[in-house]
Amino acid sequence: MEPLTEQEIRGAFVNCTKGEAKRLSVPRDLAERPWDDLDFLGWRDPQAPSRAYLATELEGRTVALAMRCPDASSWQSRRSMCSMCTTTHTGGVSLMVAAKAGKAGQQGNSVGAYICSDLACPLYVRGKKDAGAGARLHESLTLEEKIRRTVVNLAAFIAKVTA
């Protein structure tokens, strides 16, 4: 993924108002992010842990989502699997809920997915971040196939939000 600027990220949100996008917290360390290893940029708001965001390139354009999620104190202790990257964690997967784009979202409709709580799916898939013993299931897929699966799962989630 190509590096994104704060302005690109703020302009890419599909499920919140321009005012909300202007006020939300964007990471200050964008220049230091491992962009070559990212299929999407995901982050949680340090001042509001129940808010999470992601931005990615999809069909030649940047798309970003605002999501709600439980804070760290409410993460469950049972082992759960991320629906994006299929990494399993003990207490490291959260239900992320995104308001649907447009009129449906204004009416309160939303879409949810179980995603790595730290939104570091691309790093788990590539082995750049360790989720602990047993976090990655043994698979015969190549790294490229695992990356592609994560990208397809993310695109499907975004499609549900924008439908």
MARBA-3410 file (N, C-alpha, C, O; in Angstrom, 1 decimal):
163
0.8,-1.2,0.0,0.0,0.0,0.0,0.9,1.2,0.0,1.9,1.3,0.7 ~ 0.5,2.2,-0.8,1.2,3.5,-0.8,0.9,4.3,0.5,-0.2,4.2,1.0 ~ 1.9,5.1,1.0,1.7,5.9,2.1,0.5,6.9,1.9,0.3,7.4,0.9 ~ -0.2,7.0,3.0,-1.4,8.0,3.0,-1.1,9.2,3.8,-0.3,9.1,4.8 ~ -1.6,10.3,3.4,-1.5,11.5,4.2,-2.7,11.7,5.1,-3.7,11.1,4.8
-2.6,12.5,6.1,-3.7,12.8,6.9,-4.9,13.4,6.1,-6.0,13.0,6.4 ~ -4.6,14.2,5.2,-5.7,14.8,4.3,-6.4,13.7,3.5,-7.6,13.7,3.4 ~ -5.6,12.8,2.9,-6.2,11.7,2.1,-7.1,10.9,3.0,-8.2,10.5,2.6 ~ -6.6,10.6,4.2,-7.4,9.7,5.1,-8.7,10.4,5.5,-9.8,9.8,5.4 ~ -8.6,11.7,5.9,-9.8,12.4,6.4,-10.8,12.5,5.2,-12.0,12.5,5.5
-10.4,12.7,4.0,-11.3,12.8,2.9,-11.9,11.5,2.4,-12.7,11.5,1.5 ~ -11.4,10.4,2.9,-11.8,9.0,2.4,-12.9,8.4,3.2,-13.3,7.3,2.8 ~ -13.3,8.9,4.3,-14.3,8.3,5.1,-15.7,8.2,4.4,-16.2,9.2,3.9 ~ -16.2,7.0,4.4,-17.5,6.8,3.7,-18.7,6.7,4.6,-19.8,6.7,4.1 ~ -18.4,6.6,5.9,-19.6,6.4,6.8,-19.6,7.3,8.0,-20.1,7.0,9.1
-19.1,8.5,7.8,-19.3,9.6,8.8,-19.3,10.9,8.0,-18.9,11.0,6.8 ~ -19.7,12.0,8.7,-19.8,13.3,8.0,-18.4,13.9,7.9,-17.4,13.4,8.5 ~ -18.3,14.9,7.0,-17.0,15.6,6.8,-16.6,16.2,8.1,-15.4,16.2,8.4 ~ -17.5,16.7,8.9,-17.2,17.3,10.2,-16.6,16.3,11.2,-15.6,16.5,11.9 ~ -17.2,15.1,11.2,-16.7,14.0,12.1,-15.3,13.6,11.6,-14.4,13.4,12.4
-15.1,13.5,10.3,-13.8,13.1,9.8,-12.8,14.1,10.1,-11.6,13.8,10.3 ~ -13.2,15.4,10.1,-12.2,16.4,10.4,-11.8,16.4,11.9,-10.6,16.7,12.2 ~ -12.7,15.9,12.8,-12.4,15.9,14.2,-11.8,14.7,14.7,-11.2,14.7,15.8 ~ -11.8,13.6,14.0,-11.3,12.3,14.5,-9.8,12.3,14.6,-9.1,13.0,13.9 ~ -9.3,11.4,15.4,-7.9,11.2,15.7,-7.2,10.4,14.6,-7.6,9.3,14.3
-6.3,11.0,13.9,-5.5,10.3,12.8,-4.1,10.1,13.4,-3.5,11.0,14.1 ~ -3.4,8.9,13.2,-2.1,8.7,13.8,-1.1,9.8,13.4,-1.1,10.3,12.2 ~ -0.3,10.2,14.3,0.7,11.3,14.0,2.0,10.7,13.4,2.8,11.4,12.9 ~ 2.1,9.4,13.5,3.3,8.7,13.0,3.2,8.1,11.6,3.8,7.1,11.3 ~ 2.4,8.7,10.7,2.1,8.1,9.4,3.4,7.9,8.6,3.5,6.9,7.9
4.4,8.8,8.7,5.6,8.6,8.0,6.4,7.4,8.5,7.2,6.8,7.7 ~ 6.2,7.0,9.7,7.0,5.8,10.2,6.3,4.5,10.1,6.8,3.4,10.4 ~ 5.1,4.5,9.6,4.3,3.2,9.4,5.0,2.3,8.4,5.6,2.8,7.4 ~ 4.9,1.0,8.5,5.5,0.1,7.6,4.6,-0.1,6.3,4.1,-1.2,6.2 ~ 4.5,0.9,5.5,3.5,0.9,4.4,3.7,-0.3,3.5,2.7,-0.8,3.0
4.9,-0.8,3.3,5.1,-1.9,2.4,4.5,-3.2,2.9,4.2,-4.1,2.1 ~ 4.2,-3.2,4.2,3.6,-4.4,4.8,2.1,-4.2,5.2,1.5,-5.1,5.8 ~ 1.6,-3.1,4.7,0.2,-2.8,5.1,-0.8,-3.0,3.9,-0.5,-2.5,2.8 ~ -1.8,-3.8,4.2,-2.9,-3.9,3.2,-4.0,-2.8,3.6,-4.8,-2.4,2.7 ~ -4.0,-2.4,4.8,-4.8,-1.3,5.3,-4.1,-0.8,6.5,-3.4,-1.4,7.2
-4.4,0.5,6.8,-4.0,1.2,8.0,-5.1,1.2,9.0,-6.2,1.7,8.7 ~ -4.9,0.6,10.1,-5.9,0.5,11.2,-5.4,1.1,12.5,-4.2,1.0,12.8 ~ -6.2,1.8,13.2,-5.8,2.4,14.5,-7.0,2.7,15.3,-8.2,2.8,14.9 ~ -6.7,2.7,16.6,-7.7,3.1,17.6,-7.4,4.5,18.1,-6.3,4.9,18.2 ~ -8.5,5.2,18.5,-8.3,6.5,19.0,-7.8,6.4,20.5,-8.5,5.9,21.3
-6.6,6.9,20.8,-6.1,6.8,22.1,-6.9,7.6,23.2,-7.0,7.2,24.4 ~ -7.6,8.6,22.8,-8.5,9.4,23.7,-9.9,8.8,23.8,-10.6,9.0,24.8 ~ -10.3,7.9,22.9,-11.6,7.3,22.9,-11.4,5.8,22.4,-11.7,5.5,21.3 ~ -11.0,4.9,23.3,-10.6,3.5,22.9,-11.8,2.8,22.3,-11.6,1.7,21.7 ~ -13.0,3.3,22.4,-14.2,2.6,21.8,-14.3,3.0,20.3,-15.3,2.5,19.7
-13.4,3.8,19.8,-13.5,4.2,18.4,-12.3,3.6,17.7,-11.1,3.7,18.2 ~ -12.5,3.1,16.5,-11.4,2.5,15.7,-11.7,3.0,14.3,-12.8,3.3,13.9 ~ -10.6,3.0,13.5,-10.7,3.4,12.1,-9.8,2.6,11.3,-8.8,2.0,11.7 ~ -10.1,2.5,10.0,-9.2,1.9,9.0,-9.3,2.6,7.7,-10.3,3.2,7.4 ~ -8.2,2.6,7.0,-8.1,3.2,5.6,-7.4,2.3,4.7,-6.4,1.6,5.1
-7.8,2.1,3.5,-7.2,1.2,2.5,-7.4,1.8,1.1,-8.2,2.7,0.9 ~ -6.6,1.2,0.2,-6.8,1.4,-1.2,-7.7,0.3,-1.7,-7.5,-0.8,-1.5 ~ -8.8,0.8,-2.4,-9.8,-0.2,-3.0,-10.2,0.3,-4.3,-10.8,1.4,-4.5 ~ -9.9,-0.5,-5.3,-10.2,-0.2,-6.7,-9.7,1.2,-7.1,-10.4,2.0,-7.7 ~ -8.5,1.5,-6.8,-7.8,2.7,-7.2,-8.2,3.9,-6.4,-7.7,5.0,-6.7
-8.9,3.8,-5.3,-9.2,5.0,-4.5,-9.1,4.6,-3.0,-9.2,3.4,-2.6 ~ -8.8,5.6,-2.2,-8.7,5.4,-0.8,-10.1,5.4,-0.1,-10.9,6.3,-0.4 ~ -10.4,4.4,0.7,-11.6,4.3,1.4,-11.3,4.2,2.9,-10.4,3.4,3.3 ~ -12.0,4.9,3.8,-11.8,4.8,5.2,-13.1,4.6,5.9,-14.2,5.0,5.4 ~ -13.1,3.8,7.0,-14.2,3.5,7.8,-14.0,4.0,9.3,-12.9,3.8,9.8
-15.1,4.5,9.9,-15.1,4.8,11.3,-15.9,3.6,11.9,-16.9,3.2,11.4 ~ -15.4,3.1,13.0,-16.0,1.9,13.7,-16.1,2.2,15.2,-15.3,2.9,15.8 ~ -17.1,1.5,15.8,-17.2,1.4,17.3,-16.7,0.1,17.7,-16.9,-0.9,17.0 ~ -16.1,0.0,18.9,-15.7,-1.3,19.4,-15.5,-1.2,20.9,-15.4,-0.1,21.5 ~ -15.5,-2.4,21.6,-15.3,-2.3,23.0,-14.0,-1.8,23.4,-13.0,-2.0,22.6
-13.9,-1.2,24.6,-12.5,-0.8,25.0,-11.8,-2.0,25.6,-12.3,-3.0,25.8 ~ -10.5,-1.8,25.9,-9.6,-2.8,26.3,-10.1,-3.6,27.5,-9.9,-4.8,27.7 ~ -10.8,-2.9,28.4,-11.3,-3.5,29.7,-12.4,-4.5,29.4,-12.7,-5.4,30.3 ~ -13.1,-4.4,28.3,-14.2,-5.4,28.0,-13.8,-6.5,27.0,-14.7,-7.2,26.6 ~ -12.5,-6.6,26.6,-12.2,-7.6,25.7,-12.4,-9.0,26.4,-12.1,-9.1,27.6
-12.9,-9.9,25.7,-13.1,-11.2,26.3,-11.8,-12.0,26.4,-10.9,-11.8,25.7 ~ -11.8,-12.9,27.4,-10.6,-13.7,27.6,-10.6,-15.0,26.8,-9.6,-15.7,26.8 ~ -11.7,-15.4,26.2,-11.7,-16.6,25.4,-11.0,-16.4,24.1,-10.9,-15.3,23.6 ~ -10.6,-17.5,23.5,-9.9,-17.4,22.2,-10.8,-17.2,21.1,-11.9,-17.8,20.9 ~ -10.5,-16.2,20.3,-11.4,-15.8,19.1,-10.5,-15.6,17.9,-9.3,-15.4,18.0
-11.2,-15.7,16.7,-10.5,-15.6,15.4,-11.0,-14.3,14.7,-12.1,-14.0,14.6 ~ -10.0,-13.7,14.2,-10.3,-12.5,13.4,-10.9,-12.9,12.0,-10.4,-13.8,11.4 ~ -11.9,-12.2,11.6,-12.6,-12.6,10.4,-11.8,-12.0,9.2,-12.2,-12.4,8.0 ~ -10.9,-11.1,9.4,-10.1,-10.6,8.3,-8.9,-11.4,7.9,-8.7,-11.9,6.8 ~ -8.1,-11.7,9.0,-6.8,-12.4,8.7,-6.7,-13.8,9.3,-5.7,-14.5,9.1
-7.8,-14.3,9.9,-7.9,-15.6,10.5,-6.8,-15.9,11.6,-6.4,-17.0,11.9 ~ -6.3,-14.8,12.2,-5.4,-15.0,13.4,-6.3,-15.2,14.6,-7.3,-14.5,14.8 ~ -5.9,-16.1,15.5,-6.6,-16.3,16.7,-5.9,-15.6,17.9,-4.6,-15.6,17.9 ~ -6.6,-15.1,18.8,-6.1,-14.4,19.9,-6.9,-14.8,21.2,-8.0,-15.2,21.1 ~ -6.2,-14.7,22.3,-7.0,-14.7,23.6,-7.2,-13.3,24.0,-6.2,-12.6,24.4
-8.4,-12.8,23.9,-8.7,-11.4,24.2,-8.3,-10.4,23.2,-8.3,-9.2,23.6 ~ -7.8,-10.8,22.1,-7.3,-9.8,21.1,-8.2,-9.6,19.9,-7.7,-9.1,18.9 ~ -9.4,-10.1,19.9,-10.3,-9.9,18.8,-11.6,-9.2,19.3,-12.1,-9.5,20.4 ~ -12.0,-8.1,18.6,-13.1,-7.3,19.1,-14.2,-7.2,18.0,-13.8,-7.3,16.8 ~ -15.4,-7.1,18.3,-16.5,-6.9,17.4,-16.4,-5.4,17.0,-16.6,-4.5,17.8
-16.1,-5.1,15.8,-16.0,-3.7,15.2,-17.3,-3.5,14.5,-17.6,-4.3,13.6 ~ -17.9,-2.4,14.8,-19.2,-2.1,14.2,-19.1,-0.8,13.4,-18.8,0.2,14.0 ~ -19.4,-0.8,12.1,-19.4,0.4,11.3,-20.8,0.7,10.9,-21.5,-0.1,10.4 ~ -21.1,2.0,11.0,-22.4,2.5,10.5,-22.3,2.4,9.0,-21.3,2.6,8.4 ~ -23.5,2.0,8.4,-23.5,1.9,7.0,-23.4,3.3,6.4,-23.8,4.3,7.0
-22.9,3.4,5.2,-22.8,4.6,4.5,-24.1,5.2,4.1,-25.1,4.4,3.8 ~ -24.3,6.5,4.0,-25.4,7.1,3.4,-26.7,7.1,4.3,-26.6,7.1,5.5 ~ -27.8,7.0,3.7,-29.1,7.1,4.4,-29.3,5.9,5.3,-29.8,6.1,6.4 ~ -28.8,4.7,4.9,-29.0,3.6,5.8,-28.2,3.8,7.2,-28.8,3.5,8.2 ~ -27.0,4.4,7.1,-26.3,4.7,8.3,-27.0,5.8,9.1,-26.9,5.7,10.4
-27.5,6.7,8.5,-28.3,7.8,9.2,-29.5,7.3,9.9,-29.9,7.8,10.9 ~ -30.0,6.2,9.4,-31.2,5.5,10.0,-30.8,4.5,11.1,-31.6,3.9,11.7 ~ -29.4,4.4,11.4,-28.9,3.6,12.4,-28.5,2.2,12.0,-28.2,1.4,12.9 ~ -28.5,1.9,10.8,-28.1,0.6,10.3,-26.6,0.5,10.4,-25.8,1.4,10.1 ~ -26.1,-0.7,10.7,-24.6,-0.9,10.8,-24.3,-2.3,10.4,-25.1,-3.2,10.2
-23.0,-2.5,10.3,-22.4,-3.8,9.9,-21.3,-4.1,10.9,-20.5,-3.2,11.2 ~ -21.1,-5.4,11.3,-20.1,-5.7,12.3,-19.2,-6.8,11.8,-19.6,-7.6,10.9 ~ -18.0,-6.9,12.3,-17.1,-8.0,12.0,-16.1,-8.1,13.2,-15.8,-7.2,13.9 ~ -15.7,-9.4,13.4,-14.7,-9.6,14.4,-13.3,-9.4,13.8,-12.9,-10.1,12.9 ~ -12.6,-8.4,14.4,-11.3,-8.0,13.8,-10.3,-7.9,14.9,-10.6,-7.7,16.1
-9.0,-8.1,14.6,-7.9,-8.0,15.6,-8.1,-6.7,16.3,-8.2,-5.6,15.7 ~ -8.1,-6.7,17.6,-8.4,-5.5,18.4,-7.4,-4.3,18.1,-7.8,-3.2,18.2 ~ -6.2,-4.7,17.8,-5.2,-3.6,17.5,-5.2,-3.3,16.0,-4.3,-2.5,15.6 ~ -6.0,-3.9,15.2,-6.1,-3.7,13.8,-4.8,-3.9,13.0,-4.5,-3.2,12.1 ~ -4.0,-4.8,13.5,-2.7,-5.1,12.9,-2.7,-6.4,12.0,-1.7,-7.0,11.9
-3.8,-6.7,11.5,-4.0,-7.9,10.6,-2.9,-8.1,9.6,-2.3,-9.2,9.5 ~ -2.5,-7.0,8.8,-1.5,-7.2,7.8,-0.1,-7.7,8.4,0.6,-8.4,7.8 ~ 0.2,-7.2,9.6,1.4,-7.6,10.3,1.4,-9.0,10.8,2.4,-9.7,10.8 ~ 0.2,-9.4,11.3,0.1,-10.8,11.8,0.2,-11.8,10.6,0.9,-12.8,10.7 ~ -0.4,-11.5,9.5,-0.4,-12.3,8.3,1.0,-12.5,7.8,1.4,-13.6,7.5
1.8,-11.5,7.9,3.2,-11.5,7.4,4.2,-12.0,8.4,5.4,-12.1,8.1 ~ 3.8,-12.3,9.6,4.7,-12.7,10.7,5.5,-11.6,11.2,6.5,-11.8,11.9 ~ 5.1,-10.3,11.0,5.9,-9.2,11.5,5.5,-8.8,13.0,6.2,-8.1,13.7 ~ 4.3,-9.4,13.4,3.8,-9.2,14.7,3.3,-10.5,15.2,2.7,-11.3,14.5 ~ 3.6,-10.9,16.5,3.3,-12.2,17.0,2.1,-12.1,17.9,2.1,-11.2,18.8
1.1,-12.9,17.7,-0.1,-12.9,18.5,0.0,-14.0,19.6,-1.0,-14.2,20.3 ~ 1.1,-14.6,19.7,1.3,-15.7,20.7,1.2,-17.1,20.1,0.9,-17.3,19.0 ~ 1.4,-18.1,21.0,1.4,-19.5,20.6,0.0,-19.9,20.1,-1.0,-19.5,20.7 ~ 0.0,-20.6,18.9,-1.2,-21.0,18.3,-2.0,-20.0,17.6,-3.2,-20.2,17.3 ~ -1.5,-18.8,17.4,-2.2,-17.7,16.9,-2.5,-17.9,15.4,-3.5,-17.5,14.9
-1.6,-18.5,14.7,-1.7,-18.8,13.3,-2.0,-20.3,13.1,-1.1,-21.1,13.5 ~ -3.1,-20.6,12.4,-3.4,-22.0,12.1,-2.4,-22.5,11.0,-2.0,-21.7,10.2 ~ -2.1,-23.8,11.1,-1.2,-24.3,10.0,-2.1,-24.4,8.8,-3.1,-25.0,8.7 ~ -1.6,-23.8,7.7,-2.3,-23.8,6.4,-1.3,-24.1,5.3,-0.1,-23.8,5.4 ~ -1.8,-24.6,4.2,-1.0,-24.9,3.1,-1.0,-23.7,2.1,-0.3,-23.7,1.1
-1.6,-22.6,2.4,-1.6,-21.4,1.6,-0.3,-20.7,1.6,0.4,-20.7,2.7 ~ 0.1,-20.1,0.5,1.3,-19.3,0.5,1.0,-18.0,1.2,-0.1,-17.6,1.5 ~ 2.1,-17.2,1.5,1.9,-15.9,2.1,1.1,-15.0,1.2,0.2,-14.3,1.7 ~ 1.3,-15.1,-0.1,0.6,-14.2,-1.1,-0.9,-14.6,-1.0,-1.8,-13.7,-1.1 ~ -1.2,-15.9,-0.9,-2.6,-16.3,-0.8,-3.3,-15.8,0.5,-4.5,-15.5,0.5
-2.5,-15.9,1.6,-3.1,-15.4,2.9,-3.3,-13.9,2.8,-4.3,-13.4,3.3 ~ -2.4,-13.1,2.2,-2.5,-11.7,2.1,-3.8,-11.4,1.2,-4.6,-10.6,1.5 ~ -3.9,-12.2,0.1,-5.1,-12.0,-0.8,-6.4,-12.2,-0.1,-7.3,-11.5,-0.2 ~ -6.4,-13.3,0.8,-7.6,-13.6,1.6,-8.0,-12.5,2.5,-9.1,-12.1,2.6 ~ -7.0,-11.9,3.1,-7.2,-10.7,4.0,-7.8,-9.6,3.2,-8.7,-8.9,3.7
-7.2,-9.3,2.1,-7.7,-8.2,1.2,-9.1,-8.4,0.8,-9.9,-7.5,0.8 ~ -9.4,-9.6,0.4,-10.8,-10.0,-0.1,-11.8,-9.9,1.1,-12.9,-9.3,0.9 ~ -11.4,-10.3,2.3,-12.3,-10.2,3.5,-12.5,-8.8,3.8,-13.7,-8.4,4.1 ~ -11.5,-7.9,3.7,-11.6,-6.5,4.0,-12.6,-5.8,3.0,-13.4,-5.1,3.3 ~ -12.3,-6.2,1.7,-13.2,-5.6,0.6,-14.6,-6.0,0.8,-15.5,-5.2,0.6
-14.9,-7.2,1.3,-16.3,-7.7,1.5,-16.9,-6.9,2.6,-18.1,-6.6,2.6 ~ -16.1,-6.6,3.7,-16.6,-5.8,4.8,-17.0,-4.4,4.4,-18.0,-3.9,4.7 ~ -16.1,-3.8,3.6,-16.3,-2.5,3.1,-17.5,-2.5,2.2,-18.3,-1.5,2.2 ~ -17.7,-3.5,1.4,-18.8,-3.6,0.5,-20.1,-3.6,1.2,-21.1,-3.0,0.8 ~ -20.2,-4.3,2.4,-21.4,-4.3,3.2,-21.7,-3.0,3.8,-22.8,-2.6,3.9
-20.6,-2.3,4.2,-20.8,-0.9,4.8,-21.3,0.0,3.7,-22.2,0.9,4.0 ~ -20.8,-0.1,2.5,-21.2,0.9,1.4,-22.4,0.5,0.6,-22.9,1.2,-0.2 ~ -23.0,-0.7,0.9,-24.1,-1.2,0.1,-25.4,-0.5,0.4,-26.4,-0.7,-0.2
END
